[in-house]
Amino acid sequence: MRPETISLVRHGESMANADKANYQTVTDDLMDLTPRGEEQARGAIPVLRQLLGSERTLFYHSPYLRCRRTAAIIRSGFEREQISQIEDNHLRERKIGNYLSLQEYQEIHRQLNEQGFFYRPPCGESVAEVFTRSELFRATLRSHWESDNYPRHVVIVGHNTALKTFLMAELRISALHFSKLKTLGNAQVVTLEPAKTDAGVQYIPTELPIGITPELINSTLS
C-alpha cells in the first residue's frame, strides 16, 4: 500500500554542527546531539503530530548516533503502538573521513563547492555515491509498501546530503542542479505527497524546500 505521506527530517544540531573541531576527536558515526539539537528534535514533534494524528507510522533512520537520538526523541511524542521503526544503513551520512583537522575539513568543503556533485574527497564519498545509496533506499522503501498493511505515513530521519539526494532521486532533479539545493535546517520537516506527473507517480513536497523550483523537477527528463 502506497503511503499517503513521506516526511523527511534532518537530525537536530550535532556536536560537529556546533563546533567543527569535534571532527578531530569523535568519529562521525558517534557524533551526538547538542542540548540545542535535542530541543530542535522535540520541536519537530508538534509538526508531525499535526500531520500524522494517531495513524500508524513507520520511521526509517540512519544508524548514526545523532539520527538515532533524533528519531527516539520524536517517537517519544507519540503512543508506542502507533510507531514502528527500521534502521537503514543506506541513510548514513556522506563519508568524508575520520579525525579531520579543521584545515582538512575546510579544504574538503572548498573542493566540494568548486567541483560539486562528482567530487570525491580522499578516503571519502562523492555526493554521486550518496545519490546511488538513496536510489537503493528508495527501491527498498517501495518493496516494503507492497504489503497490504503498510502504514499510511513514513518518516525518514537522516542527514543533509542523504535527504537532499533522496529528493533529487524522487523529483528527478539533474546532477547539474545539485549546487542550487540549499542545506536542510536541523530538525526541519519536509513532507511529500503522491502526485501523478508526466514521469509517473512521484512524491512531491507540499511546500518546495531548499531551493527546489518547479523548473528543477524532472530536469533529468528534459
N, CA, C and O of each residue as an XYZ file, in Angstrom:
888
protein
N       0.843     -1.201      0.000
C       0.000      0.000      0.000
C       0.876      1.248      0.000
O       1.701      1.432      0.895
N       0.701      2.087     -0.985
C       1.499      3.303     -1.094
C       1.165      4.250      0.062
O      -0.012      4.506      0.315
N       2.181      4.780      0.778
C       1.888      5.687      1.896
C       1.296      7.008      1.423
O       1.552      7.453      0.304
N       0.499      7.629      2.292
C      -0.113      8.915      1.970
C       0.883     10.061      2.066
O       0.776     11.044      1.333
N       1.848      9.937      2.964
C       2.867     10.979      3.105
C       4.221     10.350      3.400
O       4.309      9.286      4.013
N       5.266     11.019      2.956
C       6.644     10.713      3.358
C       7.229     12.007      3.900
O       7.299     13.006      3.186
N       7.648     11.993      5.160
C       8.236     13.183      5.774
C       9.722     12.960      5.993
O      10.132     11.958      6.577
N      10.521     13.903      5.519
C      11.968     13.874      5.701
C      12.334     14.795      6.854
O      11.877     15.936      6.911
N      13.159     14.300      7.776
C      13.580     15.099      8.935
C      15.092     14.997      9.075
O      15.629     13.908      9.280
N      15.764     16.108      8.967
C      17.202     16.109      9.253
C      17.395     16.043     10.767
O      16.568     16.548     11.526
N      18.486     15.421     11.199
C      18.787     15.337     12.625
C      18.917     16.728     13.248
O      19.161     17.712     12.550
N      18.751     16.794     14.566
C      18.980     18.049     15.272
C      20.451     18.431     15.265
O      21.302     17.653     14.833
N      20.741     19.620     15.739
C      22.131     20.108     15.755
C      23.043     19.095     16.435
O      22.767     18.626     17.540
N      24.138     18.769     15.748
C      25.113     17.819     16.292
C      26.303     18.566     16.884
O      26.445     19.777     16.712
N      27.144     17.829     17.576
C      28.374     18.408     18.132
C      29.218     19.031     17.033
O      29.830     20.080     17.236
N      29.254     18.380     15.851
C      30.061     18.903     14.746
C      29.411     20.115     14.102
O      30.110     21.011     13.626
N      28.066     20.158     14.078
C      27.388     21.356     13.578
C      27.751     22.552     14.443
O      27.936     23.660     13.940
N      27.852     22.319     15.751
C      28.137     23.407     16.685
C      29.608     23.800     16.675
O      29.942     24.974     16.839
N      30.495     22.811     16.482
C      31.933     23.082     16.528
C      32.661     22.048     15.675
O      32.761     20.882     16.054
N      33.168     22.478     14.526
C      33.832     21.571     13.592
C      35.085     20.930     14.198
O      35.561     19.916     13.690
N      35.620     21.507     15.271
C      36.801     20.928     15.919
C      36.509     19.537     16.474
O      37.436     18.759     16.698
N      35.239     19.211     16.699
C      34.889     17.893     17.218
C      35.226     16.784     16.239
O      35.349     15.628     16.643
N      35.380     17.114     14.938
C      35.779     16.094     13.967
C      37.163     15.526     14.268
O      37.501     14.443     13.792
N      37.960     16.238     15.047
C      39.316     15.790     15.350
C      39.349     14.702     16.415
O      40.335     13.974     16.524
N      38.274     14.583     17.207
C      38.305     13.666     18.347
C      37.164     12.652     18.362
O      37.219     11.679     19.114
N      36.132     12.862     17.545
C      34.959     11.981     17.557
C      34.700     11.492     16.135
O      34.669     12.289     15.198
N      34.514     10.179     15.976
C      34.173      9.669     14.652
C      32.756     10.111     14.292
O      31.919     10.305     15.174
N      32.488     10.269     12.994
C      31.244     10.869     12.559
C      30.026     10.067     13.012
O      28.987     10.642     13.338
N      30.154      8.747     13.032
C      29.003      7.920     13.401
C      28.621      8.078     14.873
O      27.497      7.759     15.259
N      29.551      8.570     15.696
C      29.290      8.737     17.128
C      29.072     10.193     17.516
O      29.037     10.513     18.704
N      28.925     11.080     16.538
C      28.686     12.492     16.822
C      27.268     12.652     17.377
O      26.287     12.363     16.692
N      27.176     13.111     18.616
C      25.883     13.176     19.310
C      25.201     14.521     19.083
O      25.786     15.437     18.505
N      23.963     14.628     19.542
C      23.247     15.892     19.526
C      23.766     16.814     20.622
O      24.227     16.349     21.665
N      23.692     18.098     20.388
C      23.893     19.090     21.444
C      22.565     19.270     22.185
O      21.530     18.813     21.701
N      22.575     19.930     23.354
C      21.291     20.239     24.006
C      20.349     21.011     23.085
O      19.137     20.793     23.105
N      20.906     21.909     22.282
C      20.067     22.634     21.323
C      19.474     21.677     20.297
O      18.317     21.823     19.903
N      20.267     20.695     19.862
C      19.784     19.707     18.909
C      18.647     18.875     19.481
O      17.714     18.519     18.761
N      18.719     18.563     20.774
C      17.637     17.834     21.429
C      16.363     18.666     21.420
O      15.278     18.141     21.170
N      16.489     19.966     21.693
C      15.326     20.849     21.671
C      14.741     20.953     20.262
O      13.523     20.985     20.088
N      15.613     21.005     19.269
C      15.134     21.061     17.888
C      14.349     19.799     17.537
O      13.308     19.873     16.884
N      14.849     18.639     17.971
C      14.140     17.385     17.714
C      12.767     17.403     18.386
O      11.779     16.970     17.793
N      12.704     17.897     19.610
C      11.401     17.991     20.292
C      10.474     18.961     19.559
O       9.255     18.788     19.565
N      11.059     19.982     18.927
C      10.255     20.941     18.183
C       9.598     20.346     16.954
O       8.609     20.885     16.458
N      10.139     19.229     16.451
C       9.538     18.579     15.281
C       8.297     17.767     15.657
O       7.498     17.424     14.786
N       8.132     17.460     16.939
C       7.014     16.608     17.369
C       5.659     17.234     17.022
O       4.845     16.568     16.383
N       5.376     18.495     17.417
C       4.049     19.037     17.089
C       3.798     19.160     15.586
O       2.661     19.028     15.134
N       4.851     19.412     14.817
C       4.697     19.487     13.356
C       4.222     18.137     12.817
O       3.305     18.075     11.997
N       4.849     17.066     13.283
C       4.490     15.740     12.804
C       3.178     15.256     13.414
O       2.421     14.541     12.758
N       2.902     15.634     14.655
C       1.632     15.219     15.263
C       0.449     15.795     14.495
O      -0.574     15.130     14.334
N       0.588     17.019     14.024
C      -0.483     17.637     13.244
C      -0.708     16.869     11.943
O      -1.839     16.746     11.473
N       0.371     16.356     11.369
C       0.273     15.622     10.115
C      -0.211     14.192     10.326
O      -1.073     13.711      9.591
N       0.340     13.513     11.328
C       0.132     12.075     11.485
C      -1.093     11.732     12.316
O      -1.677     10.661     12.151
N      -1.488     12.638     13.214
C      -2.595     12.330     14.111
C      -2.283     11.075     14.907
O      -1.212     10.966     15.504
N      -3.202     10.137     14.920
C      -3.000      8.875     15.637
C      -2.806      7.709     14.674
O      -2.901      6.553     15.085
N      -2.535      7.992     13.396
C      -2.402      6.939     12.396
C      -1.038      6.247     12.482
O      -0.044      6.851     12.883
N      -1.014      4.986     12.102
C       0.214      4.203     12.157
C       1.288      4.815     11.254
O       1.010      5.244     10.135
N       2.501      4.842     11.760
C       3.614      5.483     11.057
C       4.861      4.632     11.194
O       5.129      4.073     12.258
N       5.618      4.538     10.117
C       6.885      3.808     10.121
C       8.039      4.800     10.001
O       8.094      5.592      9.060
N       8.947      4.749     10.951
C      10.151      5.569     10.936
C      11.302      4.764     10.337
O      11.521      3.611     10.710
N      12.034      5.376      9.407
C      13.323      4.866      8.951
C      14.373      5.864      9.430
O      14.141      7.073      9.391
N      15.526      5.368      9.881
C      16.552      6.315     10.314
C      17.949      5.788     10.022
O      18.173      4.583      9.911
N      18.868      6.715      9.902
C      20.286      6.410      9.740
C      20.812      5.736     11.004
O      20.293      5.984     12.093
N      21.846      4.876     10.876
C      22.436      4.249     12.062
C      23.316      5.190     12.875
O      23.740      4.826     13.972
N      23.606      6.392     12.370
C      24.481      7.308     13.102
C      23.770      7.832     14.352
O      22.555      8.030     14.361
N      24.560      8.050     15.402
C      24.003      8.365     16.718
C      23.065      9.558     16.695
O      22.001      9.506     17.312
N      23.430     10.644     15.994
C      22.603     11.840     16.032
C      21.226     11.621     15.392
O      20.250     12.269     15.769
N      21.159     10.701     14.422
C      19.867     10.383     13.814
C      19.070      9.422     14.694
O      17.853      9.558     14.820
N      19.746      8.461     15.295
C      19.042      7.549     16.195
C      18.442      8.328     17.370
O      17.315      8.061     17.787
N      19.194      9.281     17.891
C      18.707     10.079     19.022
C      17.574     11.007     18.603
O      16.599     11.173     19.337
N      17.699     11.610     17.427
C      16.623     12.480     16.926
C      15.339     11.679     16.750
O      14.265     12.113     17.168
N      15.456     10.506     16.129
C      14.280      9.665     15.915
C      13.662      9.246     17.242
O      12.438      9.241     17.379
N      14.490      8.897     18.217
C      13.971      8.467     19.522
C      13.238      9.602     20.227
O      12.186      9.387     20.829
N      13.794     10.808     20.153
C      13.137     11.958     20.788
C      11.788     12.225     20.137
O      10.800     12.456     20.834
N      11.736     12.196     18.814
C      10.476     12.439     18.120
C       9.462     11.342     18.443
O       8.291     11.631     18.690
N       9.904     10.096     18.440
C       8.981      8.988     18.722
C       8.406      9.078     20.124
O       7.294      8.610     20.370
N       9.148      9.672     21.041
C       8.671      9.785     22.425
C       7.418     10.659     22.517
O       6.711     10.616     23.524
N       7.138     11.442     21.490
C       5.956     12.293     21.483
C       4.708     11.596     20.974
O       3.662     12.230     20.841
N       4.798     10.288     20.683
C       3.677      9.529     20.144
C       3.430      8.288     20.999
O       4.303      7.872     21.761
N       2.261      7.709     20.874
C       1.963      6.459     21.550
C       2.855      5.354     20.982
O       3.089      5.291     19.775
N       3.344      4.492     21.860
C       4.290      3.461     21.450
C       3.738      2.567     20.344
O       4.452      2.223     19.402
N       2.452      2.189     20.462
C       1.877      1.260     19.487
C       1.637      1.917     18.125
O       1.389      1.223     17.139
N       1.711      3.255     18.067
C       1.484      3.954     16.797
C       2.699      3.888     15.886
O       2.572      3.926     14.662
N       3.883      3.787     16.493
C       5.133      3.955     15.753
C       5.923      2.654     15.685
O       6.096      1.969     16.693
N       6.400      2.322     14.494
C       7.400      1.268     14.325
C       8.616      1.894     13.649
O       8.525      2.998     13.113
N       9.755      1.197     13.669
C      10.970      1.811     13.136
C      11.862      0.777     12.472
O      11.845     -0.404     12.817
N      12.642      1.256     11.507
C      13.646      0.444     10.823
C      14.921      1.281     10.702
O      14.877      2.420     10.238
N      16.042      0.721     11.113
C      17.343      1.362     10.892
C      17.868      0.904      9.537
O      17.922     -0.295      9.264
N      18.256      1.855      8.689
C      18.689      1.510      7.333
C      20.053      2.139      7.047
O      20.210      3.359      7.105
N      21.026      1.298      6.740
C      22.394      1.775      6.510
C      22.534      2.638      5.263
O      23.492      3.402      5.148
N      21.593      2.528      4.327
C      21.657      3.375      3.140
C      21.523      4.860      3.495
O      21.933      5.722      2.718
N      20.951      5.157      4.663
C      20.691      6.544      5.057
C      21.867      7.193      5.786
O      21.756      8.328      6.250
N      22.986      6.486      5.889
C      24.114      7.038      6.639
C      24.657      8.308      5.968
O      24.378      8.581      4.800
N      25.432      9.068      6.731
C      25.987     10.328      6.235
C      27.043     10.092      5.158
O      27.662      9.030      5.090
N      27.225     11.079      4.344
C      28.311     11.055      3.358
C      29.648     10.954      4.087
O      29.914     11.723      5.011
N      30.483     10.014      3.676
C      31.772      9.813      4.318
C      32.778     10.832      3.796
O      32.990     10.937      2.588
N      33.400     11.585      4.709
C      34.473     12.494      4.298
C      35.792     12.152      4.989
O      36.814     12.779      4.712
N      35.777     11.161      5.886
C      36.980     10.772      6.609
C      36.823     11.010      8.104
O      35.985     11.807      8.527
N      37.622     10.323      8.895
C      37.548     10.468     10.353
C      38.767     11.209     10.898
O      39.842     11.203     10.299
N      38.567     11.842     12.046
C      39.624     12.585     12.752
C      40.266     13.635     11.845
O      41.487     13.688     11.698
N      39.423     14.461     11.247
C      39.892     15.514     10.350
C      40.272     16.760     11.141
O      39.581     17.141     12.086
N      41.373     17.389     10.748
C      41.683     18.699     11.301
C      40.730     19.717     10.698
O      40.107     19.463      9.667
N      40.618     20.870     11.346
C      39.743     21.914     10.828
C      40.177     22.319      9.423
O      39.339     22.583      8.561
N      41.496     22.367      9.196
C      42.011     22.738      7.878
C      41.604     21.706      6.825
O      41.207     22.080      5.721
N      41.696     20.413      7.151
C      41.305     19.365      6.208
C      39.810     19.441      5.905
O      39.396     19.307      4.754
N      39.012     19.655      6.937
C      37.559     19.759      6.749
C      37.220     20.926      5.824
O      36.412     20.784      4.906
N      37.839     22.076      6.073
C      37.556     23.253      5.254
C      37.994     23.045      3.806
O      37.323     23.511      2.886
N      39.111     22.350      3.596
C      39.603     22.104      2.245
C      38.649     21.174      1.481
O      38.379     21.396      0.301
N      38.143     20.137      2.156
C      37.197     19.225      1.515
C      35.963     19.987      1.051
O      35.486     19.782     -0.065
N      35.441     20.872      1.912
C      34.231     21.607      1.546
C      34.514     22.687      0.509
O      33.625     23.048     -0.262
N      35.736     23.207      0.477
C      36.093     24.138     -0.597
C      36.075     23.400     -1.930
O      35.566     23.917     -2.925
N      36.633     22.187     -1.949
C      36.650     21.389     -3.174
C      35.232     20.992     -3.582
O      34.902     20.994     -4.768
N      34.398     20.655     -2.608
C      33.012     20.313     -2.922
C      32.302     21.487     -3.577
O      31.589     21.314     -4.566
N      32.496     22.687     -3.025
C      31.850     23.873     -3.594
C      32.352     24.150     -5.010
O      31.596     24.631     -5.853
N      33.626     23.849     -5.272
C      34.200     24.102     -6.594
C      33.838     23.016     -7.601
O      33.531     23.313     -8.755
N      33.873     21.745     -7.161
C      33.742     20.626     -8.101
C      32.381     19.945     -8.038
O      31.992     19.248     -8.975
N      31.655     20.140     -6.942
C      30.267     19.738     -6.881
C      29.981     18.257     -6.756
O      30.676     17.523     -6.053
N      28.941     17.839     -7.456
C      28.276     16.555     -7.284
C      29.220     15.360     -7.385
O      29.050     14.377     -6.664
N      30.215     15.437     -8.274
C      31.050     14.269     -8.543
C      32.391     14.302     -7.808
O      33.188     13.375     -7.950
N      32.649     15.334     -7.040
C      33.917     15.417     -6.306
C      33.968     14.353     -5.220
O      33.044     14.218     -4.418
N      35.057     13.606     -5.208
C      35.254     12.548     -4.206
C      36.491     12.871     -3.372
O      37.606     12.819     -3.892
N      36.320     13.206     -2.081
C      37.481     13.537     -1.259
C      38.306     12.296     -0.951
O      37.785     11.183     -1.021
N      39.593     12.461     -0.608
C      40.414     11.315     -0.223
C      39.757     10.554      0.929
O      39.321     11.166      1.903
N      39.682      9.238      0.827
C      39.095      8.379      1.868
C      37.623      8.717      2.137
O      37.116      8.470      3.232
N      36.940      9.283      1.133
C      35.550      9.663      1.341
C      34.655      9.267      0.186
O      35.016      8.430     -0.641
N      33.475      9.881      0.138
C      32.483      9.604     -0.894
C      32.107     10.883     -1.620
O      32.129     11.967     -1.037
N      31.768     10.755     -2.870
C      31.179     11.867     -3.601
C      29.686     11.926     -3.302
O      29.106     10.958     -2.811
N      29.067     13.069     -3.603
C      27.612     13.166     -3.490
C      26.965     12.151     -4.435
O      25.911     11.599     -4.120
N      27.589     11.903     -5.594
C      27.051     10.932     -6.545
C      26.923      9.554     -5.924
O      25.969      8.830     -6.210
N      27.878      9.183     -5.074
C      27.807      7.882     -4.409
C      26.686      7.847     -3.376
O      26.031      6.819     -3.201
N      26.465      8.962     -2.695
C      25.340      9.036     -1.755
C      24.023      8.951     -2.530
O      23.069      8.322     -2.073
N      23.976      9.582     -3.696
C      22.794      9.516     -4.555
C      22.464      8.058     -4.898
O      21.300      7.657     -4.884
N      23.495      7.276     -5.205
C      23.279      5.856     -5.522
C      22.681      5.133     -4.331
O      21.784      4.307     -4.500
N      23.156      5.424     -3.134
C      22.579      4.830     -1.930
C      21.120      5.253     -1.753
O      20.284      4.453     -1.333
N      20.821      6.508     -2.073
C      19.442      6.989     -1.964
C      18.525      6.233     -2.929
O      17.385      5.912     -2.591
N      19.027      5.957     -4.116
C      18.248      5.171     -5.079
C      17.983      3.766     -4.535
O      16.878      3.242     -4.674
N      18.995      3.161     -3.917
C      18.820      1.833     -3.335
C      17.817      1.873     -2.186
O      17.003      0.962     -2.036
N      17.879      2.938     -1.369
C      16.924      3.066     -0.275
C      15.506      3.220     -0.816
O      14.574      2.617     -0.283
N      15.331      4.019     -1.867
C      14.004      4.207     -2.451
C      13.456      2.886     -2.978
O      12.257      2.632     -2.860
N      14.303      2.043     -3.554
C      13.871      0.734     -4.026
C      13.436     -0.142     -2.846
O      12.440     -0.861     -2.930
N      14.195     -0.072     -1.747
C      13.825     -0.816     -0.544
C      12.486     -0.342     -0.012
O      11.629     -1.145      0.357
N      12.314      0.983      0.022
C      11.069      1.580      0.505
C       9.881      1.054     -0.298
O       8.866      0.655      0.274
N      10.009      1.054     -1.598
C       8.905      0.609     -2.445
C       8.627     -0.881     -2.296
O       7.479     -1.314     -2.402
N       9.658     -1.656     -2.055
C       9.424     -3.085     -1.839
C       8.662     -3.314     -0.538
O       7.859     -4.242     -0.444
N       8.910     -2.473      0.466
C       8.209     -2.614      1.742
C       6.728     -2.295      1.601
O       5.893     -2.968      2.205
N       6.390     -1.276      0.810
C       4.988     -0.874      0.799
C       4.120     -1.714     -0.137
O       2.967     -1.370     -0.396
N       4.679     -2.815     -0.642
C       3.848     -3.792     -1.338
C       2.952     -4.558     -0.368
O       1.976     -5.192     -0.768
N       3.303     -4.486      0.915
C       2.483     -5.132      1.942
C       1.138     -4.433      2.078
O       1.062     -3.205      2.030
N       0.066     -5.224      2.249
C      -1.283     -4.662      2.368
C      -1.478     -3.860      3.643
O      -2.328     -2.971      3.693
N      -0.697     -4.165      4.678
C      -0.867     -3.453      5.959
C       0.245     -2.451      6.229
O       0.531     -2.119      7.380
N       0.878     -1.965      5.143
C       1.930     -0.968      5.307
C       1.323      0.306      5.905
O       0.213      0.684      5.533
N       2.032      0.979      6.829
C       1.478      2.189      7.463
C       1.153      3.288      6.450
O       1.714      3.328      5.355
N       0.248      4.168      6.833
C      -0.195      5.247      5.933
C       0.820      6.371      5.843
O       0.760      7.191      4.927
N       1.765      6.418      6.797
C       2.734      7.505      6.818
C       4.141      6.961      7.039
O       4.335      5.960      7.728
N       5.117      7.639      6.444
C       6.532      7.307      6.602
C       7.272      8.555      7.056
O       7.029      9.648      6.545
N       8.177      8.389      8.018
C       9.075      9.459      8.449
C      10.503      8.953      8.285
O      10.846      7.880      8.781
N      11.330      9.719      7.593
C      12.728      9.346      7.353
C      13.619     10.350      8.071
O      13.615     11.537      7.745
N      14.380      9.874      9.046
C      15.288     10.736      9.809
C      16.705     10.475      9.308
O      17.239      9.376      9.455
N      17.299     11.503      8.715
C      18.604     11.301      8.106
C      19.472     12.544      8.143
O      19.278     13.441      8.964
N      20.433     12.574      7.232
C      21.442     13.626      7.157
C      21.165     14.532      5.963
O      20.408     14.176      5.060
N      21.780     15.692      5.971
C      21.527     16.683      4.937
C      21.743     16.125      3.529
O      20.847     16.208      2.690
N      22.923     15.557      3.264
C      23.223     15.093      1.913
C      22.343     13.914      1.515
O      21.872     13.845      0.379
N      22.119     12.991      2.440
C      21.279     11.828      2.130
C      19.852     12.253      1.805
O      19.242     11.715      0.881
N      19.314     13.210      2.553
C      17.939     13.652      2.309
C      17.848     14.484      1.034
O      16.867     14.378      0.298
N      18.856     15.309      0.762
C      18.852     16.084     -0.479
C      18.932     15.165     -1.699
O      18.260     15.409     -2.701
N      19.745     14.118     -1.621
C      19.841     13.205     -2.764
C      18.580     12.348     -2.880
O      18.214     11.943     -3.984
N      17.909     12.065     -1.758
C      16.610     11.392     -1.826
C      15.629     12.252     -2.617
O      14.916     11.756     -3.489
N      15.600     13.553     -2.300
C      14.731     14.469     -3.035
C      15.133     14.551     -4.502
O      14.272     14.575     -5.382
N      16.439     14.594     -4.772
C      16.902     14.626     -6.161
C      16.406     13.408     -6.936
O      15.941     13.522     -8.070
N      16.513     12.228     -6.295
C      16.102     10.995     -6.956
C      14.591     10.950     -7.159
O      14.116     10.598     -8.239
N      13.839     11.306     -6.124
C      12.374     11.234     -6.209
C      11.820     12.249     -7.207
O      10.871     11.961     -7.937
N      12.423     13.445     -7.233
C      11.939     14.505     -8.110
C      12.659     14.528     -9.454
O      12.369     15.367    -10.307
N      13.595     13.606     -9.637
C      14.367     13.510    -10.878
C      15.029     14.845    -11.221
O      14.891     15.374    -12.324
N      15.751     15.362    -10.233
C      16.499     16.604    -10.425
C      17.898     16.268    -10.943
O      18.574     15.399    -10.393
N      18.320     16.943    -11.975
C      19.616     16.663    -12.592
C      20.775     16.958    -11.643
O      20.714     17.869    -10.817
N      21.833     16.160    -11.787
C      23.053     16.398    -11.006
C      23.627     17.789    -11.275
O      24.312     18.354    -10.422
N      23.353     18.332    -12.437
C      23.848     19.666    -12.778
C      23.283     20.736    -11.838
O      23.862     21.813    -11.696
N      22.149     20.433    -11.197
C      21.482     21.417    -10.356
C      21.725     21.207     -8.865
O      21.126     21.897     -8.040
N      22.604     20.255     -8.506
C      22.834     19.973     -7.089
C      23.244     21.225     -6.318
O      22.803     21.432     -5.188
N      24.084     22.056     -6.926
C      24.596     23.243     -6.236
C      23.494     24.243     -5.911
O      23.693     25.128     -5.079
N      22.329     24.118     -6.556
C      21.224     25.040     -6.296
C      20.424     24.648     -5.051
O      19.622     25.435     -4.549
N      20.647     23.427     -4.558
C      19.887     22.948     -3.413
C      20.548     23.419     -2.120
O      21.735     23.184     -1.892
N      19.767     24.081     -1.287
C      20.300     24.626     -0.044
C      20.348     23.560      1.037
O      19.788     22.474      0.884
N      21.027     23.883      2.135
C      21.133     22.967      3.271
C      19.808     22.885      4.017
O      19.167     23.903      4.280
N      19.408     21.671      4.352
C      18.233     21.494      5.190
C      18.540     21.969      6.603
O      19.648     21.764      7.098
N      17.582     22.595      7.248
C      17.768     23.027      8.625
C      17.749     21.850      9.580
O      17.143     20.820      9.284
N      18.404     21.990     10.717
C      18.378     20.931     11.722
C      16.952     20.705     12.211
O      16.266     21.642     12.620
N      16.515     19.442     12.164
C      15.169     19.018     12.554
C      14.080     19.638     11.677
O      12.911     19.659     12.062
N      14.456     20.138     10.510
C      13.460     20.631      9.557
C      12.646     19.459      9.025
O      13.199     18.398      8.735
N      11.347     19.643      8.898
C      10.442     18.622      8.370
C      10.015     19.013      6.956
O       9.489     20.105      6.737
N      10.246     18.118      6.004
C       9.806     18.312      4.622
C       8.854     17.164      4.294
O       9.265     16.003      4.287
N       7.594     17.477      4.025
C       6.593     16.445      3.780
C       6.262     16.352      2.298
O       6.048     17.364      1.631
N       6.224     15.113      1.789
C       5.928     14.840      0.388
C       4.635     14.034      0.296
O       4.344     13.196      1.149
N       3.866     14.306     -0.758
C       2.633     13.577     -1.018
C       2.638     13.080     -2.456
O       3.230     13.724     -3.322
N       1.984     11.935     -2.735
C       1.999     11.391     -4.101
C       1.200     12.257     -5.067
O       0.148     12.797     -4.724
N       1.723     12.374     -6.272
C       1.049     13.137     -7.329
C       1.366     12.496     -8.665
O       2.478     12.015     -8.884
N       0.392     12.489     -9.555
C       0.615     11.966    -10.900
C       1.271     13.045    -11.754
O       0.761     14.162    -11.848
N       2.393     12.715    -12.371
C       3.118     13.644    -13.228
C       3.436     12.947    -14.547
O       3.101     11.778    -14.740
N       4.077     13.667    -15.441
C       4.486     13.071    -16.717
C       5.487     11.936    -16.508
O       5.647     11.073    -17.371
N       6.162     11.944    -15.350
C       7.140     10.903    -15.045
C       6.523      9.746    -14.265
O       7.237      8.840    -13.835
N       5.200      9.767    -14.079
C       4.518      8.741    -13.290
C       4.091      9.312    -11.949
O       3.942     10.526    -11.806
N       3.895      8.445    -10.967
C       3.541      8.908     -9.626
C       4.825      9.269     -8.884
O       5.701      8.425     -8.693
N       4.926     10.517     -8.472
C       6.074     10.998     -7.711
C       5.591     11.574     -6.385
O       4.456     12.033     -6.263
N       6.483     11.539     -5.396
C       6.193     12.192     -4.125
C       6.744     13.617     -4.196
O       7.954     13.826     -4.281
N       5.842     14.579     -4.159
C       6.182     15.985     -4.343
C       6.051     16.709     -3.007
O       5.068     16.494     -2.297
N       7.010     17.563     -2.640
C       6.877     18.323     -1.379
C       5.634     19.206     -1.383
O       5.311     19.836     -2.389
N       4.940     19.244     -0.242
C       3.765     20.108     -0.125
C       4.165     21.577     -0.207
O       3.379     22.410     -0.659
N       5.382     21.899      0.229
C       5.984     23.219      0.039
C       7.384     22.999     -0.501
O       8.173     22.291      0.126
N       7.715     23.578     -1.636
C       9.020     23.329     -2.243
C      10.131     23.903     -1.362
O      10.184     25.113     -1.143
N      11.024     23.035     -0.853
C      12.045     23.472      0.100
C      13.420     23.650     -0.528
O      13.609     23.328     -1.701
N      14.347     24.138      0.207
C      15.797     24.133     -0.016
C      16.212     24.525     -1.431
O      17.159     23.955     -1.973
N      15.531     25.476     -2.027
C      15.945     25.950     -3.336
C      15.372     25.179     -4.502
O      15.697     25.480     -5.651
N      14.520     24.183     -4.244
C      13.874     23.451     -5.333
C      12.810     24.343     -5.966
O      11.990     24.934     -5.264
N      12.828     24.436     -7.282
C      11.815     25.192     -8.021
C      11.086     24.233     -8.958
O      11.604     23.158     -9.260
N       9.903     24.600     -9.418
C       9.192     23.719    -10.361
C      10.026     23.384    -11.592
O       9.881     22.301    -12.159
N      10.895     24.299    -12.011
C      11.719     24.075    -13.206
C      12.745     22.969    -12.995
O      13.163     22.318    -13.953
N      13.156     22.750    -11.740
C      14.172     21.730    -11.473
C      13.590     20.319    -11.467
O      14.291     19.351    -11.763
N      12.284     20.208    -11.123
C      11.652     18.904    -11.021
C      11.587     18.250    -12.409
O      11.148     18.862    -13.383
N      12.037     16.988    -12.469
C      12.095     16.216    -13.718
C      13.039     16.825    -14.743
O      12.863     16.641    -15.948
N      14.048     17.554    -14.256
C      15.009     18.168    -15.190
C      15.895     17.112    -15.855
O      16.532     17.401    -16.868
N      15.949     15.880    -15.298
C      16.715     14.830    -15.964
C      15.999     14.332    -17.211
O      16.606     13.666    -18.050
N      14.699     14.652    -17.340
C      13.931     14.183    -18.490
C      13.923     15.167    -19.648
O      13.475     14.842    -20.747
N      14.423     16.378    -19.396
C      14.361     17.422    -20.430
C      15.585     17.385    -21.346
O      15.691     18.194    -22.267
